[in-house]
Structures are given as C-alpha cells and as structure tokens.
C-alpha cells in the first residue's frame, strides 16, 4: 500500500473522530450550561439538546437559548 493511501486513511480517521467529538460537545453544552446556571429544568434542556441533534439540529439553537433563560421568581400575593 503506497504512502498516500495510508495518509488518506489517517486523515479520514482523524476527521471521523473530530466530527464525533464535535457532535458530543454540542450535545452536552446546553445541559451543562443549564445545570451551572441552576435552571429548574436542566434535565429537560439536556434531553432536548440530544433529541434535536439526533433529529436534525434545527431546534438546537432554541435549546441553547432555553439553557440561558432565567425563570422569573414567583411574586408574593398582596396581603
């Protein structure tokens, strides 16, 4: 096998490993952000992140925004 074929296989393997690592990092990012910020639905953000990556990536930016949204504090009723 010539050197160029071996080099092509090495490049292909590095490319596949890099793509898998990027997808894993994108899947983990919103959940980690939500947990760090104390989001009340951090687990739902995590599930939403992985679900959108598996089913097409379209709503992933919305899940990322959801990880940053703060839930307003409950107001006390007037006495």
mmJSON file of the N, C-alpha and C atoms, coordinates in Angstrom:
{"data_MODEL":{"atom_site":{
"group_PDB":["ATOM","ATOM","ATOM","ATOM","ATOM","ATOM","ATOM","ATOM","ATOM","ATOM","ATOM","ATOM","ATOM","ATOM","ATOM","ATOM","ATOM","ATOM","ATOM","ATOM","ATOM","ATOM","ATOM","ATOM","ATOM","ATOM","ATOM","ATOM","ATOM","ATOM","ATOM","ATOM","ATOM","ATOM","ATOM","ATOM","ATOM","ATOM","ATOM","ATOM","ATOM","ATOM","ATOM","ATOM","ATOM","ATOM","ATOM","ATOM","ATOM","ATOM","ATOM","ATOM","ATOM","ATOM","ATOM","ATOM","ATOM","ATOM","ATOM","ATOM","ATOM","ATOM","ATOM","ATOM","ATOM","ATOM","ATOM","ATOM","ATOM","ATOM","ATOM","ATOM","ATOM","ATOM","ATOM","ATOM","ATOM","ATOM","ATOM","ATOM","ATOM","ATOM","ATOM","ATOM","ATOM","ATOM","ATOM","ATOM","ATOM","ATOM","ATOM","ATOM","ATOM","ATOM","ATOM","ATOM","ATOM","ATOM","ATOM","ATOM","ATOM","ATOM","ATOM","ATOM","ATOM","ATOM","ATOM","ATOM","ATOM","ATOM","ATOM","ATOM","ATOM","ATOM","ATOM","ATOM","ATOM","ATOM","ATOM","ATOM","ATOM","ATOM","ATOM","ATOM","ATOM","ATOM","ATOM","ATOM","ATOM","ATOM","ATOM","ATOM","ATOM","ATOM","ATOM","ATOM","ATOM","ATOM","ATOM","ATOM","ATOM","ATOM","ATOM","ATOM","ATOM","ATOM","ATOM","ATOM","ATOM","ATOM","ATOM","ATOM","ATOM","ATOM","ATOM","ATOM","ATOM","ATOM","ATOM","ATOM","ATOM","ATOM","ATOM","ATOM","ATOM","ATOM","ATOM","ATOM","ATOM","ATOM","ATOM","ATOM","ATOM","ATOM","ATOM","ATOM","ATOM","ATOM","ATOM","ATOM","ATOM","ATOM","ATOM","ATOM","ATOM","ATOM","ATOM","ATOM","ATOM","ATOM","ATOM","ATOM","ATOM","ATOM","ATOM","ATOM","ATOM","ATOM","ATOM","ATOM","ATOM","ATOM","ATOM","ATOM","ATOM","ATOM","ATOM","ATOM","ATOM","ATOM","ATOM","ATOM","ATOM","ATOM","ATOM","ATOM","ATOM","ATOM","ATOM","ATOM","ATOM","ATOM","ATOM","ATOM","ATOM","ATOM","ATOM","ATOM","ATOM","ATOM","ATOM","ATOM","ATOM","ATOM","ATOM","ATOM","ATOM"],
"id":[1,2,3,4,5,6,7,8,9,10,11,12,13,14,15,16,17,18,19,20,21,22,23,24,25,26,27,28,29,30,31,32,33,34,35,36,37,38,39,40,41,42,43,44,45,46,47,48,49,50,51,52,53,54,55,56,57,58,59,60,61,62,63,64,65,66,67,68,69,70,71,72,73,74,75,76,77,78,79,80,81,82,83,84,85,86,87,88,89,90,91,92,93,94,95,96,97,98,99,100,101,102,103,104,105,106,107,108,109,110,111,112,113,114,115,116,117,118,119,120,121,122,123,124,125,126,127,128,129,130,131,132,133,134,135,136,137,138,139,140,141,142,143,144,145,146,147,148,149,150,151,152,153,154,155,156,157,158,159,160,161,162,163,164,165,166,167,168,169,170,171,172,173,174,175,176,177,178,179,180,181,182,183,184,185,186,187,188,189,190,191,192,193,194,195,196,197,198,199,200,201,202,203,204,205,206,207,208,209,210,211,212,213,214,215,216,217,218,219,220,221,222,223,224,225,226,227,228,229,230,231,232,233,234,235,236,237],
"type_symbol":["N","C","C","N","C","C","N","C","C","N","C","C","N","C","C","N","C","C","N","C","C","N","C","C","N","C","C","N","C","C","N","C","C","N","C","C","N","C","C","N","C","C","N","C","C","N","C","C","N","C","C","N","C","C","N","C","C","N","C","C","N","C","C","N","C","C","N","C","C","N","C","C","N","C","C","N","C","C","N","C","C","N","C","C","N","C","C","N","C","C","N","C","C","N","C","C","N","C","C","N","C","C","N","C","C","N","C","C","N","C","C","N","C","C","N","C","C","N","C","C","N","C","C","N","C","C","N","C","C","N","C","C","N","C","C","N","C","C","N","C","C","N","C","C","N","C","C","N","C","C","N","C","C","N","C","C","N","C","C","N","C","C","N","C","C","N","C","C","N","C","C","N","C","C","N","C","C","N","C","C","N","C","C","N","C","C","N","C","C","N","C","C","N","C","C","N","C","C","N","C","C","N","C","C","N","C","C","N","C","C","N","C","C","N","C","C","N","C","C","N","C","C","N","C","C","N","C","C","N","C","C","N","C","C","N","C","C"],
"label_atom_id":["N","CA","C","N","CA","C","N","CA","C","N","CA","C","N","CA","C","N","CA","C","N","CA","C","N","CA","C","N","CA","C","N","CA","C","N","CA","C","N","CA","C","N","CA","C","N","CA","C","N","CA","C","N","CA","C","N","CA","C","N","CA","C","N","CA","C","N","CA","C","N","CA","C","N","CA","C","N","CA","C","N","CA","C","N","CA","C","N","CA","C","N","CA","C","N","CA","C","N","CA","C","N","CA","C","N","CA","C","N","CA","C","N","CA","C","N","CA","C","N","CA","C","N","CA","C","N","CA","C","N","CA","C","N","CA","C","N","CA","C","N","CA","C","N","CA","C","N","CA","C","N","CA","C","N","CA","C","N","CA","C","N","CA","C","N","CA","C","N","CA","C","N","CA","C","N","CA","C","N","CA","C","N","CA","C","N","CA","C","N","CA","C","N","CA","C","N","CA","C","N","CA","C","N","CA","C","N","CA","C","N","CA","C","N","CA","C","N","CA","C","N","CA","C","N","CA","C","N","CA","C","N","CA","C","N","CA","C","N","CA","C","N","CA","C","N","CA","C","N","CA","C","N","CA","C","N","CA","C","N","CA","C","N","CA","C","N","CA","C","N","CA","C","N","CA","C"],
"label_alt_id":[null,null,null,null,null,null,null,null,null,null,null,null,null,null,null,null,null,null,null,null,null,null,null,null,null,null,null,null,null,null,null,null,null,null,null,null,null,null,null,null,null,null,null,null,null,null,null,null,null,null,null,null,null,null,null,null,null,null,null,null,null,null,null,null,null,null,null,null,null,null,null,null,null,null,null,null,null,null,null,null,null,null,null,null,null,null,null,null,null,null,null,null,null,null,null,null,null,null,null,null,null,null,null,null,null,null,null,null,null,null,null,null,null,null,null,null,null,null,null,null,null,null,null,null,null,null,null,null,null,null,null,null,null,null,null,null,null,null,null,null,null,null,null,null,null,null,null,null,null,null,null,null,null,null,null,null,null,null,null,null,null,null,null,null,null,null,null,null,null,null,null,null,null,null,null,null,null,null,null,null,null,null,null,null,null,null,null,null,null,null,null,null,null,null,null,null,null,null,null,null,null,null,null,null,null,null,null,null,null,null,null,null,null,null,null,null,null,null,null,null,null,null,null,null,null,null,null,null,null,null,null,null,null,null,null,null,null],
"label_comp_id":["UNK","UNK","UNK","UNK","UNK","UNK","UNK","UNK","UNK","UNK","UNK","UNK","UNK","UNK","UNK","UNK","UNK","UNK","UNK","UNK","UNK","UNK","UNK","UNK","UNK","UNK","UNK","UNK","UNK","UNK","UNK","UNK","UNK","UNK","UNK","UNK","UNK","UNK","UNK","UNK","UNK","UNK","UNK","UNK","UNK","UNK","UNK","UNK","UNK","UNK","UNK","UNK","UNK","UNK","UNK","UNK","UNK","UNK","UNK","UNK","UNK","UNK","UNK","UNK","UNK","UNK","UNK","UNK","UNK","UNK","UNK","UNK","UNK","UNK","UNK","UNK","UNK","UNK","UNK","UNK","UNK","UNK","UNK","UNK","UNK","UNK","UNK","UNK","UNK","UNK","UNK","UNK","UNK","UNK","UNK","UNK","UNK","UNK","UNK","UNK","UNK","UNK","UNK","UNK","UNK","UNK","UNK","UNK","UNK","UNK","UNK","UNK","UNK","UNK","UNK","UNK","UNK","UNK","UNK","UNK","UNK","UNK","UNK","UNK","UNK","UNK","UNK","UNK","UNK","UNK","UNK","UNK","UNK","UNK","UNK","UNK","UNK","UNK","UNK","UNK","UNK","UNK","UNK","UNK","UNK","UNK","UNK","UNK","UNK","UNK","UNK","UNK","UNK","UNK","UNK","UNK","UNK","UNK","UNK","UNK","UNK","UNK","UNK","UNK","UNK","UNK","UNK","UNK","UNK","UNK","UNK","UNK","UNK","UNK","UNK","UNK","UNK","UNK","UNK","UNK","UNK","UNK","UNK","UNK","UNK","UNK","UNK","UNK","UNK","UNK","UNK","UNK","UNK","UNK","UNK","UNK","UNK","UNK","UNK","UNK","UNK","UNK","UNK","UNK","UNK","UNK","UNK","UNK","UNK","UNK","UNK","UNK","UNK","UNK","UNK","UNK","UNK","UNK","UNK","UNK","UNK","UNK","UNK","UNK","UNK","UNK","UNK","UNK","UNK","UNK","UNK","UNK","UNK","UNK","UNK","UNK","UNK"],
"label_asym_id":["A","A","A","A","A","A","A","A","A","A","A","A","A","A","A","A","A","A","A","A","A","A","A","A","A","A","A","A","A","A","A","A","A","A","A","A","A","A","A","A","A","A","A","A","A","A","A","A","A","A","A","A","A","A","A","A","A","A","A","A","A","A","A","A","A","A","A","A","A","A","A","A","A","A","A","A","A","A","A","A","A","A","A","A","A","A","A","A","A","A","A","A","A","A","A","A","A","A","A","A","A","A","A","A","A","A","A","A","A","A","A","A","A","A","A","A","A","A","A","A","A","A","A","A","A","A","A","A","A","A","A","A","A","A","A","A","A","A","A","A","A","A","A","A","A","A","A","A","A","A","A","A","A","A","A","A","A","A","A","A","A","A","A","A","A","A","A","A","A","A","A","A","A","A","A","A","A","A","A","A","A","A","A","A","A","A","A","A","A","A","A","A","A","A","A","A","A","A","A","A","A","A","A","A","A","A","A","A","A","A","A","A","A","A","A","A","A","A","A","A","A","A","A","A","A","A","A","A","A","A","A","A","A","A","A","A","A"],
"label_entity_id":["1","1","1","1","1","1","1","1","1","1","1","1","1","1","1","1","1","1","1","1","1","1","1","1","1","1","1","1","1","1","1","1","1","1","1","1","1","1","1","1","1","1","1","1","1","1","1","1","1","1","1","1","1","1","1","1","1","1","1","1","1","1","1","1","1","1","1","1","1","1","1","1","1","1","1","1","1","1","1","1","1","1","1","1","1","1","1","1","1","1","1","1","1","1","1","1","1","1","1","1","1","1","1","1","1","1","1","1","1","1","1","1","1","1","1","1","1","1","1","1","1","1","1","1","1","1","1","1","1","1","1","1","1","1","1","1","1","1","1","1","1","1","1","1","1","1","1","1","1","1","1","1","1","1","1","1","1","1","1","1","1","1","1","1","1","1","1","1","1","1","1","1","1","1","1","1","1","1","1","1","1","1","1","1","1","1","1","1","1","1","1","1","1","1","1","1","1","1","1","1","1","1","1","1","1","1","1","1","1","1","1","1","1","1","1","1","1","1","1","1","1","1","1","1","1","1","1","1","1","1","1","1","1","1","1","1","1"],
"label_seq_id":[1,1,1,2,2,2,3,3,3,4,4,4,5,5,5,6,6,6,7,7,7,8,8,8,9,9,9,10,10,10,11,11,11,12,12,12,13,13,13,14,14,14,15,15,15,16,16,16,17,17,17,18,18,18,19,19,19,20,20,20,21,21,21,22,22,22,23,23,23,24,24,24,25,25,25,26,26,26,27,27,27,28,28,28,29,29,29,30,30,30,31,31,31,32,32,32,33,33,33,34,34,34,35,35,35,36,36,36,37,37,37,38,38,38,39,39,39,40,40,40,41,41,41,42,42,42,43,43,43,44,44,44,45,45,45,46,46,46,47,47,47,48,48,48,49,49,49,50,50,50,51,51,51,52,52,52,53,53,53,54,54,54,55,55,55,56,56,56,57,57,57,58,58,58,59,59,59,60,60,60,61,61,61,62,62,62,63,63,63,64,64,64,65,65,65,66,66,66,67,67,67,68,68,68,69,69,69,70,70,70,71,71,71,72,72,72,73,73,73,74,74,74,75,75,75,76,76,76,77,77,77,78,78,78,79,79,79],
"pdbx_PDB_ins_code":[null,null,null,null,null,null,null,null,null,null,null,null,null,null,null,null,null,null,null,null,null,null,null,null,null,null,null,null,null,null,null,null,null,null,null,null,null,null,null,null,null,null,null,null,null,null,null,null,null,null,null,null,null,null,null,null,null,null,null,null,null,null,null,null,null,null,null,null,null,null,null,null,null,null,null,null,null,null,null,null,null,null,null,null,null,null,null,null,null,null,null,null,null,null,null,null,null,null,null,null,null,null,null,null,null,null,null,null,null,null,null,null,null,null,null,null,null,null,null,null,null,null,null,null,null,null,null,null,null,null,null,null,null,null,null,null,null,null,null,null,null,null,null,null,null,null,null,null,null,null,null,null,null,null,null,null,null,null,null,null,null,null,null,null,null,null,null,null,null,null,null,null,null,null,null,null,null,null,null,null,null,null,null,null,null,null,null,null,null,null,null,null,null,null,null,null,null,null,null,null,null,null,null,null,null,null,null,null,null,null,null,null,null,null,null,null,null,null,null,null,null,null,null,null,null,null,null,null,null,null,null,null,null,null,null,null,null],
"Cartn_x":[0.86,0.0,0.903,0.699,1.541,1.296,2.26,2.192,0.96,0.569,-0.576,-1.867,-2.01,-3.197,-3.233,-2.091,-2.018,-2.325,-1.769,-2.029,-3.507,-4.132,-5.559,-6.405,-6.066,-6.789,-6.627,-5.418,-5.174,-6.001,-6.018,-6.813,-8.288,-8.773,-10.178,-10.542,-9.688,-9.945,-9.946,-8.986,-8.943,-10.186,-10.639,-11.843,-13.082,-13.232,-14.39,-14.363,-13.206,-13.085,-13.403,-12.957,-13.235,-14.725,-15.386,-16.828,-17.603,-17.227,-17.897,-17.679,-16.482,-16.192,-16.978,-17.107,-17.863,-19.346,-19.909,-21.321,-21.541,-20.629,-20.758,-20.666,-19.75,-19.618,-20.872,-21.436,-22.668,-23.848,-23.885,-24.966,-24.886,-23.69,-23.507,-23.616,-23.33,-23.185,-24.433,-25.629,-26.78,-27.118,-26.995,-27.276,-26.309,-25.043,-24.048,-24.285,-24.623,-24.904,-26.104,-27.154,-28.369,-28.08,-27.32,-27.002,-26.149,-25.184,-24.303,-25.084,-26.085,-26.865,-28.022,-28.209,-29.278,-30.649,-30.724,-32.003,-32.917,-34.2,-35.084,-35.382,-35.229,-35.494,-34.222,-33.14,-31.844,-31.86,-32.531,-32.597,-33.381,-34.441,-35.208,-34.382,-33.563,-32.68,-31.687,-31.145,-30.201,-30.86,-32.035,-32.75,-33.106,-33.548,-33.871,-32.667,-31.519,-30.301,-29.944,-29.948,-29.62,-30.684,-31.953,-33.026,-32.93,-32.634,-32.544,-31.313,-30.222,-29.069,-29.366,-30.101,-30.428,-31.427,-32.376,-33.445,-33.29,-32.09,-31.909,-31.281,-30.979,-30.222,-30.989,-32.229,-32.937,-33.247,-33.704,-34.122,-33.014,-31.807,-30.711,-30.42,-30.42,-30.198,-31.276,-32.51,-33.567,-33.313,-32.818,-32.49,-31.323,-30.375,-29.265,-29.767,-30.689,-31.284,-32.058,-32.788,-33.558,-32.642,-31.425,-30.482,-30.114,-30.165,-29.797,-30.986,-32.205,-33.389,-33.563,-33.712,-33.977,-35.488,-35.91,-37.325,-37.631,-38.665,-38.971,-39.383,-39.0,-39.346,-40.84,-41.403,-42.827,-43.063,-44.095,-44.433,-45.356,-45.113,-45.969,-47.302,-48.404,-49.698,-49.8,-50.459,-50.581,-51.392,-51.03,-51.739,-52.701],
"Cartn_y":[-1.177,0.0,1.237,2.126,3.329,4.266,5.127,6.074,6.963,7.39,8.301,7.635,6.319,5.61,5.553,5.292,5.261,6.645,7.663,9.035,9.384,8.951,9.211,8.533,7.304,6.616,7.322,7.779,8.503,9.787,10.522,11.756,11.445,10.384,10.005,9.646,8.896,8.51,9.736,10.632,11.856,12.7,12.767,13.535,12.95,11.638,10.995,11.199,11.047,11.24,12.694,13.635,15.045,15.345,14.792,15.02,14.436,13.24,12.625,13.473,13.981,14.812,16.125,16.733,17.979,17.743,16.666,16.353,16.084,15.37,15.11,16.402,17.283,18.566,19.415,19.434,20.2,19.598,18.286,17.645,17.905,18.025,18.241,19.704,20.624,22.028,22.655,22.591,23.248,22.681,21.359,20.758,21.216,21.31,21.789,23.251,24.052,25.466,25.592,24.822,24.896,24.46,23.377,22.916,23.929,24.526,25.505,26.742,27.131,28.321,28.028,26.77,26.423,26.442,26.096,26.091,25.027,25.343,24.367,23.158,23.302,22.194,21.805,21.672,21.364,20.01,19.045,17.72,17.773,18.567,18.718,19.416,20.366,21.037,20.026,19.16,18.147,17.186,16.702,15.789,16.49,17.727,18.486,18.692,18.909,19.101,17.844,16.698,15.451,15.091,15.325,14.988,15.819,17.1,17.922,17.564,17.143,16.713,15.424,14.512,13.247,13.469,14.364,14.536,15.755,16.239,17.218,18.544,18.834,20.02,21.33,21.314,22.554,23.352,22.691,23.396,23.497,23.04,23.09,24.517,25.533,26.901,27.348,26.897,27.244,26.6,25.373,24.703,25.426,25.898,26.652,27.948,28.628,29.832,29.475,28.353,27.902,27.652,27.19,26.951,28.252,29.368,30.664,31.424,30.982,31.708,31.512,32.612,32.545,32.525,31.66,31.585,32.719,33.512,34.616,34.096,34.824,34.436,34.626,33.766,33.891,35.123,35.827,37.032,36.639,37.257,37.028,37.734,37.069,37.76,38.904,39.978,41.111,40.719,41.3,40.986,42.056],
"Cartn_z":[0.0,0.0,0.0,-0.962,-1.035,0.155,0.356,1.476,1.395,0.202,0.059,0.521,0.32,0.798,2.324,2.929,4.397,4.959,4.353,4.789,4.639,3.552,3.346,4.423,4.804,5.868,7.213,7.484,8.741,8.774,7.679,7.609,7.788,7.16,7.282,8.722,9.389,10.783,11.687,11.502,12.313,12.065,10.828,10.501,11.17,11.137,11.776,13.283,13.912,15.358,15.723,14.912,15.173,15.06,14.056,13.896,15.067,15.505,16.666,17.917,18.112,19.284,19.244,18.08,17.963,18.237,17.717,17.975,19.46,20.096,21.535,22.333,21.961,22.67,22.492,21.293,21.065,21.823,21.954,22.7,24.192,24.719,26.154,26.572,25.665,26.034,26.669,26.078,26.721,28.101,28.261,29.564,30.638,30.285,31.249,31.615,30.626,30.888,31.81,31.526,32.348,33.784,33.97,35.325,36.066,35.388,36.029,36.45,35.678,35.994,36.948,37.349,38.287,37.645,36.394,35.674,36.278,36.508,37.139,36.248,34.944,34.013,33.278,34.005,33.392,32.689,33.272,32.64,31.334,31.291,30.05,28.972,29.366,28.412,27.843,28.681,28.233,27.243,27.587,26.69,25.382,25.473,24.267,23.375,23.961,23.185,22.399,23.076,22.379,21.359,21.686,20.75,19.475,19.603,18.407,17.573,18.204,17.421,16.664,17.291,16.633,15.497,15.695,14.722,13.826,13.616,12.575,12.92,14.15,14.539,14.389,13.903,13.598,14.864,15.911,17.12,18.166,17.849,18.814,19.289,18.414,18.915,19.909,19.721,20.682,22.044,22.036,23.302,23.985,23.204,23.777,24.416,23.761,24.346,25.613,25.571,26.724,27.925,27.684,28.787,29.487,28.78,29.359,29.947,29.669,30.134,31.632,32.328,33.761,33.981,34.877,35.216,36.168,35.869,36.784,38.156,39.18,40.552,40.771,41.587,41.898,42.741,42.371,43.153,44.3,45.413,46.575,46.337,46.691,46.571,47.581,47.197,48.142,49.376,50.505,51.764,52.124],
"occupancy":[1.0,1.0,1.0,1.0,1.0,1.0,1.0,1.0,1.0,1.0,1.0,1.0,1.0,1.0,1.0,1.0,1.0,1.0,1.0,1.0,1.0,1.0,1.0,1.0,1.0,1.0,1.0,1.0,1.0,1.0,1.0,1.0,1.0,1.0,1.0,1.0,1.0,1.0,1.0,1.0,1.0,1.0,1.0,1.0,1.0,1.0,1.0,1.0,1.0,1.0,1.0,1.0,1.0,1.0,1.0,1.0,1.0,1.0,1.0,1.0,1.0,1.0,1.0,1.0,1.0,1.0,1.0,1.0,1.0,1.0,1.0,1.0,1.0,1.0,1.0,1.0,1.0,1.0,1.0,1.0,1.0,1.0,1.0,1.0,1.0,1.0,1.0,1.0,1.0,1.0,1.0,1.0,1.0,1.0,1.0,1.0,1.0,1.0,1.0,1.0,1.0,1.0,1.0,1.0,1.0,1.0,1.0,1.0,1.0,1.0,1.0,1.0,1.0,1.0,1.0,1.0,1.0,1.0,1.0,1.0,1.0,1.0,1.0,1.0,1.0,1.0,1.0,1.0,1.0,1.0,1.0,1.0,1.0,1.0,1.0,1.0,1.0,1.0,1.0,1.0,1.0,1.0,1.0,1.0,1.0,1.0,1.0,1.0,1.0,1.0,1.0,1.0,1.0,1.0,1.0,1.0,1.0,1.0,1.0,1.0,1.0,1.0,1.0,1.0,1.0,1.0,1.0,1.0,1.0,1.0,1.0,1.0,1.0,1.0,1.0,1.0,1.0,1.0,1.0,1.0,1.0,1.0,1.0,1.0,1.0,1.0,1.0,1.0,1.0,1.0,1.0,1.0,1.0,1.0,1.0,1.0,1.0,1.0,1.0,1.0,1.0,1.0,1.0,1.0,1.0,1.0,1.0,1.0,1.0,1.0,1.0,1.0,1.0,1.0,1.0,1.0,1.0,1.0,1.0,1.0,1.0,1.0,1.0,1.0,1.0,1.0,1.0,1.0,1.0,1.0,1.0,1.0,1.0,1.0,1.0,1.0,1.0],
"B_iso_or_equiv":[0.0,0.0,0.0,0.0,0.0,0.0,0.0,0.0,0.0,0.0,0.0,0.0,0.0,0.0,0.0,0.0,0.0,0.0,0.0,0.0,0.0,0.0,0.0,0.0,0.0,0.0,0.0,0.0,0.0,0.0,0.0,0.0,0.0,0.0,0.0,0.0,0.0,0.0,0.0,0.0,0.0,0.0,0.0,0.0,0.0,0.0,0.0,0.0,0.0,0.0,0.0,0.0,0.0,0.0,0.0,0.0,0.0,0.0,0.0,0.0,0.0,0.0,0.0,0.0,0.0,0.0,0.0,0.0,0.0,0.0,0.0,0.0,0.0,0.0,0.0,0.0,0.0,0.0,0.0,0.0,0.0,0.0,0.0,0.0,0.0,0.0,0.0,0.0,0.0,0.0,0.0,0.0,0.0,0.0,0.0,0.0,0.0,0.0,0.0,0.0,0.0,0.0,0.0,0.0,0.0,0.0,0.0,0.0,0.0,0.0,0.0,0.0,0.0,0.0,0.0,0.0,0.0,0.0,0.0,0.0,0.0,0.0,0.0,0.0,0.0,0.0,0.0,0.0,0.0,0.0,0.0,0.0,0.0,0.0,0.0,0.0,0.0,0.0,0.0,0.0,0.0,0.0,0.0,0.0,0.0,0.0,0.0,0.0,0.0,0.0,0.0,0.0,0.0,0.0,0.0,0.0,0.0,0.0,0.0,0.0,0.0,0.0,0.0,0.0,0.0,0.0,0.0,0.0,0.0,0.0,0.0,0.0,0.0,0.0,0.0,0.0,0.0,0.0,0.0,0.0,0.0,0.0,0.0,0.0,0.0,0.0,0.0,0.0,0.0,0.0,0.0,0.0,0.0,0.0,0.0,0.0,0.0,0.0,0.0,0.0,0.0,0.0,0.0,0.0,0.0,0.0,0.0,0.0,0.0,0.0,0.0,0.0,0.0,0.0,0.0,0.0,0.0,0.0,0.0,0.0,0.0,0.0,0.0,0.0,0.0,0.0,0.0,0.0,0.0,0.0,0.0,0.0,0.0,0.0,0.0,0.0,0.0],
"pdbx_formal_charge":[null,null,null,null,null,null,null,null,null,null,null,null,null,null,null,null,null,null,null,null,null,null,null,null,null,null,null,null,null,null,null,null,null,null,null,null,null,null,null,null,null,null,null,null,null,null,null,null,null,null,null,null,null,null,null,null,null,null,null,null,null,null,null,null,null,null,null,null,null,null,null,null,null,null,null,null,null,null,null,null,null,null,null,null,null,null,null,null,null,null,null,null,null,null,null,null,null,null,null,null,null,null,null,null,null,null,null,null,null,null,null,null,null,null,null,null,null,null,null,null,null,null,null,null,null,null,null,null,null,null,null,null,null,null,null,null,null,null,null,null,null,null,null,null,null,null,null,null,null,null,null,null,null,null,null,null,null,null,null,null,null,null,null,null,null,null,null,null,null,null,null,null,null,null,null,null,null,null,null,null,null,null,null,null,null,null,null,null,null,null,null,null,null,null,null,null,null,null,null,null,null,null,null,null,null,null,null,null,null,null,null,null,null,null,null,null,null,null,null,null,null,null,null,null,null,null,null,null,null,null,null,null,null,null,null,null,null],
"auth_seq_id":[1,1,1,2,2,2,3,3,3,4,4,4,5,5,5,6,6,6,7,7,7,8,8,8,9,9,9,10,10,10,11,11,11,12,12,12,13,13,13,14,14,14,15,15,15,16,16,16,17,17,17,18,18,18,19,19,19,20,20,20,21,21,21,22,22,22,23,23,23,24,24,24,25,25,25,26,26,26,27,27,27,28,28,28,29,29,29,30,30,30,31,31,31,32,32,32,33,33,33,34,34,34,35,35,35,36,36,36,37,37,37,38,38,38,39,39,39,40,40,40,41,41,41,42,42,42,43,43,43,44,44,44,45,45,45,46,46,46,47,47,47,48,48,48,49,49,49,50,50,50,51,51,51,52,52,52,53,53,53,54,54,54,55,55,55,56,56,56,57,57,57,58,58,58,59,59,59,60,60,60,61,61,61,62,62,62,63,63,63,64,64,64,65,65,65,66,66,66,67,67,67,68,68,68,69,69,69,70,70,70,71,71,71,72,72,72,73,73,73,74,74,74,75,75,75,76,76,76,77,77,77,78,78,78,79,79,79],
"auth_comp_id":["UNK","UNK","UNK","UNK","UNK","UNK","UNK","UNK","UNK","UNK","UNK","UNK","UNK","UNK","UNK","UNK","UNK","UNK","UNK","UNK","UNK","UNK","UNK","UNK","UNK","UNK","UNK","UNK","UNK","UNK","UNK","UNK","UNK","UNK","UNK","UNK","UNK","UNK","UNK","UNK","UNK","UNK","UNK","UNK","UNK","UNK","UNK","UNK","UNK","UNK","UNK","UNK","UNK","UNK","UNK","UNK","UNK","UNK","UNK","UNK","UNK","UNK","UNK","UNK","UNK","UNK","UNK","UNK","UNK","UNK","UNK","UNK","UNK","UNK","UNK","UNK","UNK","UNK","UNK","UNK","UNK","UNK","UNK","UNK","UNK","UNK","UNK","UNK","UNK","UNK","UNK","UNK","UNK","UNK","UNK","UNK","UNK","UNK","UNK","UNK","UNK","UNK","UNK","UNK","UNK","UNK","UNK","UNK","UNK","UNK","UNK","UNK","UNK","UNK","UNK","UNK","UNK","UNK","UNK","UNK","UNK","UNK","UNK","UNK","UNK","UNK","UNK","UNK","UNK","UNK","UNK","UNK","UNK","UNK","UNK","UNK","UNK","UNK","UNK","UNK","UNK","UNK","UNK","UNK","UNK","UNK","UNK","UNK","UNK","UNK","UNK","UNK","UNK","UNK","UNK","UNK","UNK","UNK","UNK","UNK","UNK","UNK","UNK","UNK","UNK","UNK","UNK","UNK","UNK","UNK","UNK","UNK","UNK","UNK","UNK","UNK","UNK","UNK","UNK","UNK","UNK","UNK","UNK","UNK","UNK","UNK","UNK","UNK","UNK","UNK","UNK","UNK","UNK","UNK","UNK","UNK","UNK","UNK","UNK","UNK","UNK","UNK","UNK","UNK","UNK","UNK","UNK","UNK","UNK","UNK","UNK","UNK","UNK","UNK","UNK","UNK","UNK","UNK","UNK","UNK","UNK","UNK","UNK","UNK","UNK","UNK","UNK","UNK","UNK","UNK","UNK","UNK","UNK","UNK","UNK","UNK","UNK"],
"auth_asym_id":["A","A","A","A","A","A","A","A","A","A","A","A","A","A","A","A","A","A","A","A","A","A","A","A","A","A","A","A","A","A","A","A","A","A","A","A","A","A","A","A","A","A","A","A","A","A","A","A","A","A","A","A","A","A","A","A","A","A","A","A","A","A","A","A","A","A","A","A","A","A","A","A","A","A","A","A","A","A","A","A","A","A","A","A","A","A","A","A","A","A","A","A","A","A","A","A","A","A","A","A","A","A","A","A","A","A","A","A","A","A","A","A","A","A","A","A","A","A","A","A","A","A","A","A","A","A","A","A","A","A","A","A","A","A","A","A","A","A","A","A","A","A","A","A","A","A","A","A","A","A","A","A","A","A","A","A","A","A","A","A","A","A","A","A","A","A","A","A","A","A","A","A","A","A","A","A","A","A","A","A","A","A","A","A","A","A","A","A","A","A","A","A","A","A","A","A","A","A","A","A","A","A","A","A","A","A","A","A","A","A","A","A","A","A","A","A","A","A","A","A","A","A","A","A","A","A","A","A","A","A","A","A","A","A","A","A","A"],
"auth_atom_id":["N","CA","C","N","CA","C","N","CA","C","N","CA","C","N","CA","C","N","CA","C","N","CA","C","N","CA","C","N","CA","C","N","CA","C","N","CA","C","N","CA","C","N","CA","C","N","CA","C","N","CA","C","N","CA","C","N","CA","C","N","CA","C","N","CA","C","N","CA","C","N","CA","C","N","CA","C","N","CA","C","N","CA","C","N","CA","C","N","CA","C","N","CA","C","N","CA","C","N","CA","C","N","CA","C","N","CA","C","N","CA","C","N","CA","C","N","CA","C","N","CA","C","N","CA","C","N","CA","C","N","CA","C","N","CA","C","N","CA","C","N","CA","C","N","CA","C","N","CA","C","N","CA","C","N","CA","C","N","CA","C","N","CA","C","N","CA","C","N","CA","C","N","CA","C","N","CA","C","N","CA","C","N","CA","C","N","CA","C","N","CA","C","N","CA","C","N","CA","C","N","CA","C","N","CA","C","N","CA","C","N","CA","C","N","CA","C","N","CA","C","N","CA","C","N","CA","C","N","CA","C","N","CA","C","N","CA","C","N","CA","C","N","CA","C","N","CA","C","N","CA","C","N","CA","C","N","CA","C","N","CA","C","N","CA","C","N","CA","C","N","CA","C","N","CA","C"],
"pdbx_PDB_model_num":[1,1,1,1,1,1,1,1,1,1,1,1,1,1,1,1,1,1,1,1,1,1,1,1,1,1,1,1,1,1,1,1,1,1,1,1,1,1,1,1,1,1,1,1,1,1,1,1,1,1,1,1,1,1,1,1,1,1,1,1,1,1,1,1,1,1,1,1,1,1,1,1,1,1,1,1,1,1,1,1,1,1,1,1,1,1,1,1,1,1,1,1,1,1,1,1,1,1,1,1,1,1,1,1,1,1,1,1,1,1,1,1,1,1,1,1,1,1,1,1,1,1,1,1,1,1,1,1,1,1,1,1,1,1,1,1,1,1,1,1,1,1,1,1,1,1,1,1,1,1,1,1,1,1,1,1,1,1,1,1,1,1,1,1,1,1,1,1,1,1,1,1,1,1,1,1,1,1,1,1,1,1,1,1,1,1,1,1,1,1,1,1,1,1,1,1,1,1,1,1,1,1,1,1,1,1,1,1,1,1,1,1,1,1,1,1,1,1,1,1,1,1,1,1,1,1,1,1,1,1,1,1,1,1,1,1,1]
}}}
